[in-house]
Amino acid sequence: METSVDSLTRDLLEWLSGGPRPYSETMEAWRTSCPRLDVWEQALQAGYVRRCQPPDAPSPRVELTPKGEAFLSRRPH
């Protein structure tokens, strides 16, 4: 059975699966002050997402890692 955190993690990863998003947009959409719903922090610590600074981008980006892509492919919707 998928927990609510797993479900929210899946939502975050699916949101990122369309391509990298600006870090500021990701933080606005996914950061929370609720310690019980730290989806962003858990996804980052699990290695599902990463923050990067592409040389041609004016600001940092957030993207799925291969581990995040694997999480999406092995977990049922």
Distance bins in CASP14 RR format, pairs under 12 A and 6 or more apart:
PFRMAT RR
TARGET T0000
AUTHOR 0000-0000-0000
RMODE 2
METHOD distances of the structure
MODEL  1
1 7 0 0 0 0 0 1 0 0 0 0 0
1 75 0 0 0 0 0 1 0 0 0 0 0
1 76 0 0 0 0 0 1 0 0 0 0 0
2 8 0 0 0 0 1 0 0 0 0 0 0
2 9 0 0 0 0 1 0 0 0 0 0 0
2 10 1 0 0 1 0 0 0 0 0 0 0
2 11 0 0 0 0 0 1 0 0 0 0 0
2 71 0 0 0 0 0 1 0 0 0 0 0
2 74 0 0 0 0 0 1 0 0 0 0 0
2 75 1 0 0 1 0 0 0 0 0 0 0
2 76 1 0 0 1 0 0 0 0 0 0 0
2 77 0 0 0 0 1 0 0 0 0 0 0
3 9 0 0 0 0 1 0 0 0 0 0 0
3 10 0 0 0 0 0 1 0 0 0 0 0
3 36 0 0 0 0 0 1 0 0 0 0 0
3 37 0 0 0 0 0 1 0 0 0 0 0
3 39 0 0 0 0 0 1 0 0 0 0 0
3 42 0 0 0 0 0 1 0 0 0 0 0
3 75 0 0 0 0 0 1 0 0 0 0 0
4 10 0 0 0 0 0 1 0 0 0 0 0
4 11 0 0 0 0 0 1 0 0 0 0 0
4 36 0 0 0 0 1 0 0 0 0 0 0
4 37 0 0 0 0 1 0 0 0 0 0 0
4 39 0 0 0 0 1 0 0 0 0 0 0
4 42 0 0 0 0 0 1 0 0 0 0 0
5 11 0 0 0 0 0 1 0 0 0 0 0
5 12 0 0 0 0 0 1 0 0 0 0 0
5 32 0 0 0 0 0 1 0 0 0 0 0
5 34 0 0 0 0 0 1 0 0 0 0 0
5 35 0 0 0 0 0 1 0 0 0 0 0
5 36 0 0 0 0 1 0 0 0 0 0 0
5 37 1 0 0 1 0 0 0 0 0 0 0
5 38 0 0 0 0 1 0 0 0 0 0 0
5 39 1 0 0 1 0 0 0 0 0 0 0
5 40 0 0 0 0 0 1 0 0 0 0 0
5 41 0 0 0 0 0 1 0 0 0 0 0
5 42 1 0 0 1 0 0 0 0 0 0 0
5 43 0 0 0 0 1 0 0 0 0 0 0
5 46 0 0 0 0 0 1 0 0 0 0 0
6 12 0 0 0 0 0 1 0 0 0 0 0
6 13 0 0 0 0 0 1 0 0 0 0 0
6 39 0 0 0 0 1 0 0 0 0 0 0
6 42 0 0 0 0 1 0 0 0 0 0 0
6 43 0 0 0 0 0 1 0 0 0 0 0
6 46 0 0 0 0 0 1 0 0 0 0 0
6 48 0 0 0 0 0 1 0 0 0 0 0
6 71 0 0 0 0 1 0 0 0 0 0 0
6 72 0 0 0 0 0 1 0 0 0 0 0
6 74 0 0 0 0 0 1 0 0 0 0 0
6 75 1 0 0 1 0 0 0 0 0 0 0
6 76 0 0 0 0 0 1 0 0 0 0 0
6 77 0 0 0 0 0 1 0 0 0 0 0
7 13 0 0 0 0 0 1 0 0 0 0 0
7 14 0 0 0 0 0 1 0 0 0 0 0
7 37 0 0 0 0 0 1 0 0 0 0 0
7 39 0 0 0 0 1 0 0 0 0 0 0
7 75 0 0 0 0 1 0 0 0 0 0 0
7 76 0 0 0 0 0 1 0 0 0 0 0
7 77 0 0 0 0 1 0 0 0 0 0 0
8 14 0 0 0 0 0 1 0 0 0 0 0
8 15 0 0 0 0 0 1 0 0 0 0 0
8 29 0 0 0 0 0 1 0 0 0 0 0
8 30 0 0 0 0 1 0 0 0 0 0 0
8 32 0 0 0 0 1 0 0 0 0 0 0
8 34 0 0 0 0 0 1 0 0 0 0 0
8 36 0 0 0 0 0 1 0 0 0 0 0
8 37 1 0 0 1 0 0 0 0 0 0 0
8 38 0 0 0 0 1 0 0 0 0 0 0
8 39 1 0 1 0 0 0 0 0 0 0 0
8 40 0 0 0 0 1 0 0 0 0 0 0
8 41 0 0 0 0 0 1 0 0 0 0 0
8 42 0 0 0 0 1 0 0 0 0 0 0
8 43 0 0 0 0 1 0 0 0 0 0 0
8 48 0 0 0 0 0 1 0 0 0 0 0
9 15 0 0 0 0 0 1 0 0 0 0 0
9 16 0 0 0 0 0 1 0 0 0 0 0
9 30 0 0 0 0 0 1 0 0 0 0 0
9 37 0 0 0 0 0 1 0 0 0 0 0
9 38 0 0 0 0 0 1 0 0 0 0 0
9 39 1 0 1 0 0 0 0 0 0 0 0
9 40 0 0 0 0 1 0 0 0 0 0 0
9 41 0 0 0 0 0 1 0 0 0 0 0
9 42 1 0 0 1 0 0 0 0 0 0 0
9 43 1 0 1 0 0 0 0 0 0 0 0
9 44 0 0 0 0 0 1 0 0 0 0 0
9 45 0 0 0 0 0 1 0 0 0 0 0
9 46 1 0 0 1 0 0 0 0 0 0 0
9 47 0 0 0 0 0 1 0 0 0 0 0
9 48 1 0 0 1 0 0 0 0 0 0 0
9 49 0 0 0 0 1 0 0 0 0 0 0
9 64 0 0 0 0 0 1 0 0 0 0 0
9 67 0 0 0 0 0 1 0 0 0 0 0
9 68 0 0 0 0 1 0 0 0 0 0 0
9 71 1 0 0 1 0 0 0 0 0 0 0
9 72 0 0 0 0 1 0 0 0 0 0 0
9 75 0 0 0 0 1 0 0 0 0 0 0
10 16 0 0 0 0 0 1 0 0 0 0 0
10 17 0 0 0 0 0 1 0 0 0 0 0
10 39 0 0 0 0 1 0 0 0 0 0 0
10 42 0 0 0 0 0 1 0 0 0 0 0
10 43 0 0 0 0 1 0 0 0 0 0 0
10 48 0 0 0 0 1 0 0 0 0 0 0
10 64 0 0 0 0 0 1 0 0 0 0 0
10 68 0 0 0 0 0 1 0 0 0 0 0
10 71 1 0 0 1 0 0 0 0 0 0 0
10 72 1 0 0 1 0 0 0 0 0 0 0
10 73 0 0 0 0 0 1 0 0 0 0 0
10 74 0 0 0 0 0 1 0 0 0 0 0
10 75 1 0 0 1 0 0 0 0 0 0 0
10 76 0 0 0 0 1 0 0 0 0 0 0
10 77 1 0 0 1 0 0 0 0 0 0 0
11 17 0 0 0 0 0 1 0 0 0 0 0
11 29 0 0 0 0 0 1 0 0 0 0 0
11 30 0 0 0 0 1 0 0 0 0 0 0
11 37 0 0 0 0 0 1 0 0 0 0 0
11 39 1 0 0 1 0 0 0 0 0 0 0
11 40 0 0 0 0 0 1 0 0 0 0 0
11 43 0 0 0 0 0 1 0 0 0 0 0
11 71 0 0 0 0 0 1 0 0 0 0 0
11 72 0 0 0 0 0 1 0 0 0 0 0
11 75 0 0 0 0 0 1 0 0 0 0 0
11 77 0 0 0 0 0 1 0 0 0 0 0
12 21 0 0 0 0 0 1 0 0 0 0 0
12 26 0 0 0 0 1 0 0 0 0 0 0
12 27 0 0 0 0 0 1 0 0 0 0 0
12 29 0 0 0 0 1 0 0 0 0 0 0
12 30 1 0 1 0 0 0 0 0 0 0 0
12 31 0 0 0 0 0 1 0 0 0 0 0
12 32 0 0 0 0 0 1 0 0 0 0 0
12 37 0 0 0 0 0 1 0 0 0 0 0
12 38 0 0 0 0 0 1 0 0 0 0 0
12 39 1 0 1 0 0 0 0 0 0 0 0
12 40 1 0 0 1 0 0 0 0 0 0 0
12 41 0 0 0 0 0 1 0 0 0 0 0
12 42 0 0 0 0 1 0 0 0 0 0 0
12 43 1 0 1 0 0 0 0 0 0 0 0
12 44 0 0 0 0 0 1 0 0 0 0 0
12 46 0 0 0 0 0 1 0 0 0 0 0
12 48 0 0 0 0 1 0 0 0 0 0 0
12 49 1 0 0 1 0 0 0 0 0 0 0
12 62 0 0 0 0 1 0 0 0 0 0 0
12 63 0 0 0 0 0 1 0 0 0 0 0
12 64 0 0 0 0 1 0 0 0 0 0 0
12 68 0 0 0 0 1 0 0 0 0 0 0
12 71 0 0 0 0 0 1 0 0 0 0 0
12 72 0 0 0 0 0 1 0 0 0 0 0
13 19 0 0 0 0 0 1 0 0 0 0 0
13 21 0 0 0 0 0 1 0 0 0 0 0
13 26 0 0 0 0 0 1 0 0 0 0 0
13 30 0 0 0 0 0 1 0 0 0 0 0
13 39 0 0 0 0 1 0 0 0 0 0 0
13 40 0 0 0 0 0 1 0 0 0 0 0
13 42 0 0 0 0 0 1 0 0 0 0 0
13 43 1 0 0 1 0 0 0 0 0 0 0
13 44 0 0 0 0 0 1 0 0 0 0 0
13 46 0 0 0 0 0 1 0 0 0 0 0
13 47 0 0 0 0 0 1 0 0 0 0 0
13 48 1 0 1 0 0 0 0 0 0 0 0
13 49 1 0 0 1 0 0 0 0 0 0 0
13 62 0 0 0 0 0 1 0 0 0 0 0
13 63 0 0 0 0 0 1 0 0 0 0 0
13 64 1 0 0 1 0 0 0 0 0 0 0
13 65 0 0 0 0 1 0 0 0 0 0 0
13 66 0 0 0 0 0 1 0 0 0 0 0
13 67 0 0 0 0 0 1 0 0 0 0 0
13 68 1 0 1 0 0 0 0 0 0 0 0
13 69 0 0 0 0 1 0 0 0 0 0 0
13 70 0 0 0 0 0 1 0 0 0 0 0
13 71 1 0 0 1 0 0 0 0 0 0 0
13 72 1 0 1 0 0 0 0 0 0 0 0
13 73 0 0 0 0 0 1 0 0 0 0 0
13 74 0 0 0 0 0 1 0 0 0 0 0
13 75 0 0 0 0 1 0 0 0 0 0 0
13 77 0 0 0 0 0 1 0 0 0 0 0
14 43 0 0 0 0 0 1 0 0 0 0 0
14 48 0 0 0 0 0 1 0 0 0 0 0
14 49 0 0 0 0 0 1 0 0 0 0 0
14 64 0 0 0 0 1 0 0 0 0 0 0
14 68 0 0 0 0 0 1 0 0 0 0 0
14 69 0 0 0 0 0 1 0 0 0 0 0
14 71 0 0 0 0 0 1 0 0 0 0 0
14 72 1 0 0 1 0 0 0 0 0 0 0
14 73 0 0 0 0 0 1 0 0 0 0 0
14 75 0 0 0 0 0 1 0 0 0 0 0
14 77 0 0 0 0 1 0 0 0 0 0 0
15 21 1 0 0 1 0 0 0 0 0 0 0
15 25 0 0 0 0 1 0 0 0 0 0 0
15 26 0 0 0 0 1 0 0 0 0 0 0
15 29 1 0 0 1 0 0 0 0 0 0 0
15 30 1 0 0 1 0 0 0 0 0 0 0
15 39 0 0 0 0 0 1 0 0 0 0 0
15 40 0 0 0 0 0 1 0 0 0 0 0
15 43 0 0 0 0 0 1 0 0 0 0 0
15 48 0 0 0 0 0 1 0 0 0 0 0
15 49 0 0 0 0 0 1 0 0 0 0 0
15 62 0 0 0 0 1 0 0 0 0 0 0
15 63 0 0 0 0 0 1 0 0 0 0 0
15 64 0 0 0 0 1 0 0 0 0 0 0
15 72 0 0 0 0 0 1 0 0 0 0 0
16 22 0 0 0 0 0 1 0 0 0 0 0
16 23 0 0 0 0 0 1 0 0 0 0 0
16 25 0 0 0 0 0 1 0 0 0 0 0
16 26 1 0 0 1 0 0 0 0 0 0 0
16 29 0 0 0 0 0 1 0 0 0 0 0
16 30 0 0 0 0 1 0 0 0 0 0 0
16 39 0 0 0 0 0 1 0 0 0 0 0
16 40 0 0 0 0 0 1 0 0 0 0 0
16 43 0 0 0 0 1 0 0 0 0 0 0
16 44 0 0 0 0 0 1 0 0 0 0 0
16 48 0 0 0 0 1 0 0 0 0 0 0
16 49 1 0 0 1 0 0 0 0 0 0 0
16 50 0 0 0 0 0 1 0 0 0 0 0
16 51 0 0 0 0 0 1 0 0 0 0 0
16 61 0 0 0 0 1 0 0 0 0 0 0
16 62 1 0 0 1 0 0 0 0 0 0 0
16 63 1 0 0 1 0 0 0 0 0 0 0
16 64 1 0 1 0 0 0 0 0 0 0 0
16 65 0 0 0 0 1 0 0 0 0 0 0
16 68 0 0 0 0 1 0 0 0 0 0 0
16 69 0 0 0 0 1 0 0 0 0 0 0
16 71 0 0 0 0 0 1 0 0 0 0 0
16 72 0 0 0 0 1 0 0 0 0 0 0
17 48 0 0 0 0 0 1 0 0 0 0 0
17 49 0 0 0 0 0 1 0 0 0 0 0
17 62 0 0 0 0 0 1 0 0 0 0 0
17 63 0 0 0 0 1 0 0 0 0 0 0
17 64 1 0 0 1 0 0 0 0 0 0 0
17 65 0 0 0 0 0 1 0 0 0 0 0
17 68 0 0 0 0 1 0 0 0 0 0 0
17 69 1 0 0 1 0 0 0 0 0 0 0
17 71 0 0 0 0 0 1 0 0 0 0 0
17 72 1 0 0 1 0 0 0 0 0 0 0
17 73 0 0 0 0 0 1 0 0 0 0 0
18 62 0 0 0 0 0 1 0 0 0 0 0
18 63 0 0 0 0 1 0 0 0 0 0 0
18 64 0 0 0 0 1 0 0 0 0 0 0
18 69 0 0 0 0 0 1 0 0 0 0 0
18 72 0 0 0 0 0 1 0 0 0 0 0
19 25 0 0 0 0 0 1 0 0 0 0 0
19 26 0 0 0 0 0 1 0 0 0 0 0
19 49 0 0 0 0 0 1 0 0 0 0 0
19 61 0 0 0 0 1 0 0 0 0 0 0
19 62 0 0 0 0 1 0 0 0 0 0 0
19 63 1 0 0 1 0 0 0 0 0 0 0
19 64 1 0 0 1 0 0 0 0 0 0 0
19 69 0 0 0 0 0 1 0 0 0 0 0
20 26 0 0 0 0 1 0 0 0 0 0 0
20 49 0 0 0 0 1 0 0 0 0 0 0
20 50 0 0 0 0 1 0 0 0 0 0 0
20 51 0 0 0 0 1 0 0 0 0 0 0
20 52 1 0 0 1 0 0 0 0 0 0 0
20 53 0 0 0 0 0 1 0 0 0 0 0
20 54 1 0 0 1 0 0 0 0 0 0 0
20 56 0 0 0 0 0 1 0 0 0 0 0
20 57 0 0 0 0 1 0 0 0 0 0 0
20 59 0 0 0 0 0 1 0 0 0 0 0
20 60 0 0 0 0 1 0 0 0 0 0 0
20 61 1 0 1 0 0 0 0 0 0 0 0
20 62 1 0 0 1 0 0 0 0 0 0 0
20 63 1 0 1 0 0 0 0 0 0 0 0
20 64 0 0 0 0 1 0 0 0 0 0 0
20 65 0 0 0 0 0 1 0 0 0 0 0
21 27 0 0 0 0 1 0 0 0 0 0 0
21 28 0 0 0 0 0 1 0 0 0 0 0
21 29 0 0 0 0 1 0 0 0 0 0 0
21 30 0 0 0 0 1 0 0 0 0 0 0
21 40 0 0 0 0 0 1 0 0 0 0 0
21 49 0 0 0 0 1 0 0 0 0 0 0
21 51 0 0 0 0 0 1 0 0 0 0 0
21 52 0 0 0 0 0 1 0 0 0 0 0
21 57 0 0 0 0 0 1 0 0 0 0 0
21 59 0 0 0 0 0 1 0 0 0 0 0
21 60 0 0 0 0 0 1 0 0 0 0 0
21 61 1 0 0 1 0 0 0 0 0 0 0
21 62 1 0 1 0 0 0 0 0 0 0 0
21 63 1 0 0 1 0 0 0 0 0 0 0
21 64 0 0 0 0 0 1 0 0 0 0 0
22 28 0 0 0 0 1 0 0 0 0 0 0
22 29 0 0 0 0 0 1 0 0 0 0 0
22 51 0 0 0 0 0 1 0 0 0 0 0
22 52 0 0 0 0 0 1 0 0 0 0 0
22 53 0 0 0 0 0 1 0 0 0 0 0
22 54 0 0 0 0 0 1 0 0 0 0 0
22 57 0 0 0 0 1 0 0 0 0 0 0
22 58 0 0 0 0 1 0 0 0 0 0 0
22 59 1 0 1 0 0 0 0 0 0 0 0
22 60 1 0 0 1 0 0 0 0 0 0 0
22 61 1 0 0 1 0 0 0 0 0 0 0
22 62 1 0 0 1 0 0 0 0 0 0 0
22 63 0 0 0 0 0 1 0 0 0 0 0
23 29 0 0 0 0 0 1 0 0 0 0 0
23 30 0 0 0 0 0 1 0 0 0 0 0
23 31 0 0 0 0 0 1 0 0 0 0 0
23 40 0 0 0 0 0 1 0 0 0 0 0
23 44 0 0 0 0 0 1 0 0 0 0 0
23 49 0 0 0 0 0 1 0 0 0 0 0
23 50 0 0 0 0 0 1 0 0 0 0 0
23 51 1 0 1 0 0 0 0 0 0 0 0
23 52 0 0 0 0 1 0 0 0 0 0 0
23 53 0 0 0 0 1 0 0 0 0 0 0
23 54 0 0 0 0 0 1 0 0 0 0 0
23 57 0 0 0 0 1 0 0 0 0 0 0
23 58 0 0 0 0 0 1 0 0 0 0 0
23 59 1 0 0 1 0 0 0 0 0 0 0
23 60 1 1 0 0 0 0 0 0 0 0 0
23 61 1 0 0 1 0 0 0 0 0 0 0
23 62 1 0 1 0 0 0 0 0 0 0 0
23 63 0 0 0 0 0 1 0 0 0 0 0
24 30 0 0 0 0 0 1 0 0 0 0 0
24 31 0 0 0 0 0 1 0 0 0 0 0
24 51 0 0 0 0 0 1 0 0 0 0 0
24 57 0 0 0 0 0 1 0 0 0 0 0
24 58 0 0 0 0 0 1 0 0 0 0 0
24 59 1 0 0 1 0 0 0 0 0 0 0
24 60 0 0 0 0 1 0 0 0 0 0 0
24 61 0 0 0 0 0 1 0 0 0 0 0
24 62 0 0 0 0 1 0 0 0 0 0 0
25 31 0 0 0 0 0 1 0 0 0 0 0
25 59 0 0 0 0 1 0 0 0 0 0 0
25 60 0 0 0 0 0 1 0 0 0 0 0
25 61 0 0 0 0 1 0 0 0 0 0 0
25 62 0 0 0 0 1 0 0 0 0 0 0
26 39 0 0 0 0 0 1 0 0 0 0 0
26 40 1 0 0 1 0 0 0 0 0 0 0
26 43 0 0 0 0 0 1 0 0 0 0 0
26 44 0 0 0 0 0 1 0 0 0 0 0
26 49 0 0 0 0 1 0 0 0 0 0 0
26 50 0 0 0 0 0 1 0 0 0 0 0
26 51 0 0 0 0 1 0 0 0 0 0 0
26 52 0 0 0 0 0 1 0 0 0 0 0
26 59 0 0 0 0 0 1 0 0 0 0 0
26 60 0 0 0 0 1 0 0 0 0 0 0
26 61 0 0 0 0 1 0 0 0 0 0 0
26 62 1 0 1 0 0 0 0 0 0 0 0
26 63 0 0 0 0 1 0 0 0 0 0 0
26 64 0 0 0 0 0 1 0 0 0 0 0
27 33 0 0 0 0 0 1 0 0 0 0 0
27 39 0 0 0 0 0 1 0 0 0 0 0
27 40 1 0 0 1 0 0 0 0 0 0 0
27 41 0 0 0 0 0 1 0 0 0 0 0
27 44 0 0 0 0 0 1 0 0 0 0 0
27 49 0 0 0 0 0 1 0 0 0 0 0
27 51 0 0 0 0 1 0 0 0 0 0 0
27 59 0 0 0 0 0 1 0 0 0 0 0
27 60 0 0 0 0 1 0 0 0 0 0 0
27 61 0 0 0 0 0 1 0 0 0 0 0
27 62 0 0 0 0 1 0 0 0 0 0 0
28 40 0 0 0 0 0 1 0 0 0 0 0
28 62 0 0 0 0 0 1 0 0 0 0 0
29 39 0 0 0 0 0 1 0 0 0 0 0
29 40 0 0 0 0 1 0 0 0 0 0 0
29 62 0 0 0 0 0 1 0 0 0 0 0
30 37 0 0 0 0 1 0 0 0 0 0 0
30 38 0 0 0 0 1 0 0 0 0 0 0
30 39 1 0 0 1 0 0 0 0 0 0 0
30 40 1 0 1 0 0 0 0 0 0 0 0
30 41 0 0 0 0 1 0 0 0 0 0 0
30 42 0 0 0 0 0 1 0 0 0 0 0
30 43 0 0 0 0 1 0 0 0 0 0 0
30 44 0 0 0 0 0 1 0 0 0 0 0
30 49 0 0 0 0 1 0 0 0 0 0 0
30 62 0 0 0 0 1 0 0 0 0 0 0
31 37 0 0 0 0 0 1 0 0 0 0 0
31 38 0 0 0 0 1 0 0 0 0 0 0
31 39 0 0 0 0 1 0 0 0 0 0 0
31 40 1 0 1 0 0 0 0 0 0 0 0
31 41 0 0 0 0 1 0 0 0 0 0 0
31 42 0 0 0 0 0 1 0 0 0 0 0
31 43 0 0 0 0 0 1 0 0 0 0 0
31 44 0 0 0 0 0 1 0 0 0 0 0
31 62 0 0 0 0 0 1 0 0 0 0 0
32 38 1 0 0 1 0 0 0 0 0 0 0
32 39 1 0 0 1 0 0 0 0 0 0 0
32 40 1 0 0 1 0 0 0 0 0 0 0
32 41 0 0 0 0 1 0 0 0 0 0 0
32 42 0 0 0 0 0 1 0 0 0 0 0
33 40 0 0 0 0 0 1 0 0 0 0 0
33 41 0 0 0 0 0 1 0 0 0 0 0
34 40 0 0 0 0 0 1 0 0 0 0 0
34 41 0 0 0 0 0 1 0 0 0 0 0
35 41 0 0 0 0 1 0 0 0 0 0 0
35 42 0 0 0 0 0 1 0 0 0 0 0
36 42 0 0 0 0 0 1 0 0 0 0 0
37 43 0 0 0 0 0 1 0 0 0 0 0
38 44 0 0 0 0 1 0 0 0 0 0 0
38 45 0 0 0 0 1 0 0 0 0 0 0
38 46 0 0 0 0 0 1 0 0 0 0 0
39 45 0 0 0 0 0 1 0 0 0 0 0
39 46 0 0 0 0 0 1 0 0 0 0 0
39 48 0 0 0 0 0 1 0 0 0 0 0
39 49 0 0 0 0 0 1 0 0 0 0 0
40 46 0 0 0 0 0 1 0 0 0 0 0
40 47 0 0 0 0 0 1 0 0 0 0 0
40 48 0 0 0 0 0 1 0 0 0 0 0
40 49 1 0 0 1 0 0 0 0 0 0 0
40 51 0 0 0 0 0 1 0 0 0 0 0
40 62 0 0 0 0 1 0 0 0 0 0 0
41 47 0 0 0 0 0 1 0 0 0 0 0
41 48 0 0 0 0 0 1 0 0 0 0 0
41 49 0 0 0 0 0 1 0 0 0 0 0
42 48 0 0 0 0 1 0 0 0 0 0 0
42 49 0 0 0 0 1 0 0 0 0 0 0
42 71 0 0 0 0 0 1 0 0 0 0 0
43 49 1 0 1 0 0 0 0 0 0 0 0
43 50 0 0 0 0 1 0 0 0 0 0 0
43 51 0 0 0 0 0 1 0 0 0 0 0
43 62 0 0 0 0 1 0 0 0 0 0 0
43 63 0 0 0 0 0 1 0 0 0 0 0
43 64 0 0 0 0 1 0 0 0 0 0 0
43 65 0 0 0 0 1 0 0 0 0 0 0
43 67 0 0 0 0 1 0 0 0 0 0 0
43 68 1 0 0 1 0 0 0 0 0 0 0
43 71 0 0 0 0 1 0 0 0 0 0 0
43 72 0 0 0 0 0 1 0 0 0 0 0
44 50 1 0 0 1 0 0 0 0 0 0 0
44 51 1 0 0 1 0 0 0 0 0 0 0
44 62 0 0 0 0 1 0 0 0 0 0 0
44 63 0 0 0 0 0 1 0 0 0 0 0
44 64 0 0 0 0 0 1 0 0 0 0 0
44 65 0 0 0 0 1 0 0 0 0 0 0
44 67 0 0 0 0 0 1 0 0 0 0 0
44 68 0 0 0 0 0 1 0 0 0 0 0
45 65 0 0 0 0 0 1 0 0 0 0 0
45 67 0 0 0 0 0 1 0 0 0 0 0
46 64 0 0 0 0 0 1 0 0 0 0 0
46 65 0 0 0 0 1 0 0 0 0 0 0
46 67 1 0 0 1 0 0 0 0 0 0 0
46 68 0 0 0 0 1 0 0 0 0 0 0
46 70 0 0 0 0 0 1 0 0 0 0 0
46 71 1 0 0 1 0 0 0 0 0 0 0
47 62 0 0 0 0 0 1 0 0 0 0 0
47 63 0 0 0 0 0 1 0 0 0 0 0
47 64 0 0 0 0 1 0 0 0 0 0 0
47 65 1 0 1 0 0 0 0 0 0 0 0
47 66 0 0 0 0 1 0 0 0 0 0 0
47 67 1 0 1 0 0 0 0 0 0 0 0
47 68 1 0 0 1 0 0 0 0 0 0 0
47 69 0 0 0 0 0 1 0 0 0 0 0
47 70 0 0 0 0 0 1 0 0 0 0 0
47 71 0 0 0 0 1 0 0 0 0 0 0
48 62 0 0 0 0 0 1 0 0 0 0 0
48 63 0 0 0 0 0 1 0 0 0 0 0
48 64 1 0 0 1 0 0 0 0 0 0 0
48 65 1 0 0 1 0 0 0 0 0 0 0
48 66 0 0 0 0 1 0 0 0 0 0 0
48 67 1 0 1 0 0 0 0 0 0 0 0
48 68 1 1 0 0 0 0 0 0 0 0 0
48 69 0 0 0 0 1 0 0 0 0 0 0
48 70 0 0 0 0 1 0 0 0 0 0 0
48 71 1 0 1 0 0 0 0 0 0 0 0
48 72 0 0 0 0 1 0 0 0 0 0 0
48 75 0 0 0 0 0 1 0 0 0 0 0
49 61 0 0 0 0 0 1 0 0 0 0 0
49 62 1 0 1 0 0 0 0 0 0 0 0
49 63 1 0 0 1 0 0 0 0 0 0 0
49 64 1 0 0 1 0 0 0 0 0 0 0
49 65 1 0 0 1 0 0 0 0 0 0 0
49 66 0 0 0 0 0 1 0 0 0 0 0
49 67 0 0 0 0 1 0 0 0 0 0 0
49 68 1 0 0 1 0 0 0 0 0 0 0
49 69 0 0 0 0 0 1 0 0 0 0 0
49 71 0 0 0 0 0 1 0 0 0 0 0
49 72 0 0 0 0 0 1 0 0 0 0 0
50 60 0 0 0 0 0 1 0 0 0 0 0
50 61 0 0 0 0 1 0 0 0 0 0 0
50 62 1 0 0 1 0 0 0 0 0 0 0
50 63 1 0 0 1 0 0 0 0 0 0 0
50 64 0 0 0 0 1 0 0 0 0 0 0
50 65 1 0 1 0 0 0 0 0 0 0 0
50 66 0 0 0 0 0 1 0 0 0 0 0
50 67 0 0 0 0 1 0 0 0 0 0 0
50 68 0 0 0 0 1 0 0 0 0 0 0
50 69 0 0 0 0 0 1 0 0 0 0 0
51 57 0 0 0 0 0 1 0 0 0 0 0
51 59 0 0 0 0 0 1 0 0 0 0 0
51 60 1 0 1 0 0 0 0 0 0 0 0
51 61 1 0 0 1 0 0 0 0 0 0 0
51 62 1 0 1 0 0 0 0 0 0 0 0
51 63 0 0 0 0 1 0 0 0 0 0 0
51 64 0 0 0 0 0 1 0 0 0 0 0
51 65 0 0 0 0 0 1 0 0 0 0 0
52 59 0 0 0 0 0 1 0 0 0 0 0
52 60 1 0 0 1 0 0 0 0 0 0 0
52 61 1 0 1 0 0 0 0 0 0 0 0
52 62 1 0 0 1 0 0 0 0 0 0 0
52 63 1 0 0 1 0 0 0 0 0 0 0
52 64 0 0 0 0 0 1 0 0 0 0 0
52 65 0 0 0 0 0 1 0 0 0 0 0
53 59 1 0 0 1 0 0 0 0 0 0 0
53 60 1 0 1 0 0 0 0 0 0 0 0
53 61 1 0 0 1 0 0 0 0 0 0 0
53 62 0 0 0 0 0 1 0 0 0 0 0
53 63 0 0 0 0 0 1 0 0 0 0 0
54 60 0 0 0 0 1 0 0 0 0 0 0
54 61 1 0 0 1 0 0 0 0 0 0 0
54 62 0 0 0 0 0 1 0 0 0 0 0
54 63 0 0 0 0 1 0 0 0 0 0 0
55 61 0 0 0 0 0 1 0 0 0 0 0
57 63 0 0 0 0 0 1 0 0 0 0 0
62 68 0 0 0 0 0 1 0 0 0 0 0
63 69 0 0 0 0 0 1 0 0 0 0 0
64 70 0 0 0 0 1 0 0 0 0 0 0
64 71 0 0 0 0 1 0 0 0 0 0 0
64 72 1 0 0 1 0 0 0 0 0 0 0
64 73 0 0 0 0 0 1 0 0 0 0 0
65 71 0 0 0 0 1 0 0 0 0 0 0
65 72 0 0 0 0 0 1 0 0 0 0 0
66 72 0 0 0 0 0 1 0 0 0 0 0
66 73 0 0 0 0 0 1 0 0 0 0 0
67 73 0 0 0 0 0 1 0 0 0 0 0
67 74 0 0 0 0 0 1 0 0 0 0 0
68 74 0 0 0 0 1 0 0 0 0 0 0
68 75 0 0 0 0 0 1 0 0 0 0 0
69 75 0 0 0 0 0 1 0 0 0 0 0
END
